[in-house]
Structure formats: C-alpha cells, structure tokens
Amino acid sequence: MKKLGHLNRDIAALLARMGHTDALVIADCGLPTPPGVPCIDLTLRLGVPGFADVLDSILADFQVERAVYASEVLAANPPVADGADALAAAGVKVDYVSHADFKALTHGAHAIIRTGEATPYANVILYSGVIF
C-alpha cells in the first residue's frame, strides 16, 4: 500500500500523467465540468474538503509554472486571492481572466478535481512545469 503522497489513486495517476504545460483544475463544488473532461470528485459534504486543503496537497506533489484564476476572486473571495498572491510570491506566474473565460479554459484541462468548497470563485487552473 502506498505510504506517502496522494493516497487517492485517481489523483496519483493524474499527476503521474501530467506533462509540461498540461492543465489541471481544482474547483469548488459549483464549477461546471465540461463534457469529456474527467472529474475527480472529492466532495464529502458542503465545505469538505476545502479548496485550500486540496490545493496545498496538490502543490506539495506537482510542479506548477502558471496558475489562472477568475478575476472576480479578487473582490469576492479574499482568502483564495491571498493564496494566489502566495503562489506568485513563490515564483508561479499568476494570471486572471473573466469567469466566463475561465470556464472556457477548463475545456482544455486533463481533469478537474472537485472539492467541497462552497465559496465563490474558489477555482484555479494549474499548468504543469518541469522539475529540471
């Protein structure tokens, strides 16, 4: 049995398949999932697991070079916006687009990880970097 890292086999397999510039979405429980994009649903109940917990877990095991957030998060969800600032401070390129454009970008993702988060605009698209 796996001892460290992601115990969720779907997430572990997804991260192992990701290549440079591939996109992965971490989403709140309300973001629509585009047809054809696999969804790993972690939702246990409203609010659990939270967006920040899932993001932190992914970041511990995934090299990110770029992150995209909906621009609406800046006014509507300061804790998520603060997390975006922390990513930028860590050297990740952070971009903001309209929520409509964000939803359009999700169509190109390898997968969406759906959390139980129930706050507005708690979504991010992470683009894979390289470890060398």
N, C-alpha and C positions, 0 to 999 in steps of 0.2 A: 504494500500500500504506500502511496505517495506520502512523504513526511513533511515536506516544506513547499512553499509557494502556493499556487492555486490548487485547492482540492476539488473545485468544480471542474469536472473533466471537459466540459464544453469550453470553458474559458481557457484552460490549459492548452487544449488543442488549437483553439483560435489563435492564441498568442504565438504558438509554435509555427503556425502557417503564415503569419504576417511577414511581409517583406517591405523594403524601403518605400515609403510614401503611401503604403496601404492605409485605408481609413477604418477606424473603429469608433462607434458611437456609444457613449454612456448617456442614458436617457432617464428622465423622470417617468413616472407611470402613465403620463398622459400623451407623450410624444407618439404620433402615428408611426407605424412600421410600414415602410414601402413594400409593395409586392416583390417577392423574390429576394429580399434581404433577410437572412436568418435573424431570429430574435432569441437571445438567451434571457429568459425571464427569471429574475431572481426575487421578484416580489413575493413577500410573505404576508404582509398586511400593509395598510396605508402607512407610509413613512419608514418601512423596514424592508430591506436595508436602505439606508440613506445614500444620497448621491455622493457625499464627501467620503464616506467609508469605502464605497466601491471604487471611486476614482483613486483614492490613496492606495488601495490594494493593487489596482492595475498599474499605477505608476511605479510601484516597487518592483515590477517584473516586466516592464515594457518600455523600450527606448522611444521617447516622443521627441519629434523635432518641430511639430507645429500643432497648435490647438485652435479650433474655431468655436466661437460662442455666438449666440444671438445677441445683437446689440441691446436688445430690450432688457437683458440681465443686469445691465449697469444700474438701471433705476429700480427694477422690480425685485431683485434678489441680491442684495449686497454680500451675503456670505459666499455665494457662488462667484460673484465678481471678485471678491478678495482672493479666492482660490485661483482665479485666472491671473491675478497680479502676482501670486506666488510662483506660478508656472513661468511667467515672463521673467521674474527675478532669477529663476533657475536656468535661464537661457533658452527657454522654449519660445518660439515665435508664436504670438497670440494675435489672432485676427477676430474681428467682429463683423457680422453680416446681419441683415434683417432676418427675423424669424422665418419669413417665407423663403428666403434664400437658404437659410439653414436647413429647413425641411427638404428643399430640393437637393442639397448636398448629401443628405442621408441616403439617397438612392444609389450612390456610388460606394457605400460602405461594405466592408466584408461581413459585418454583423452589427447588431445593436444589442447592447447589454441593458436590459430594462431593470431599473431599480424600483423600490417602493416610494421614492421621493415624491412628495406632493406639494412642492413649492414651485412658483412659476419660473420657467426658463432654466431649470436645472438640467441642462444638456450640454454636452461637449462632443466635438468630433476630434479625435486624436489621430494624427498622422505619424506613422512609424518612421523612426530614424534608424540609424545604423550604429552598432556598438564598436565599430573600428574607425 
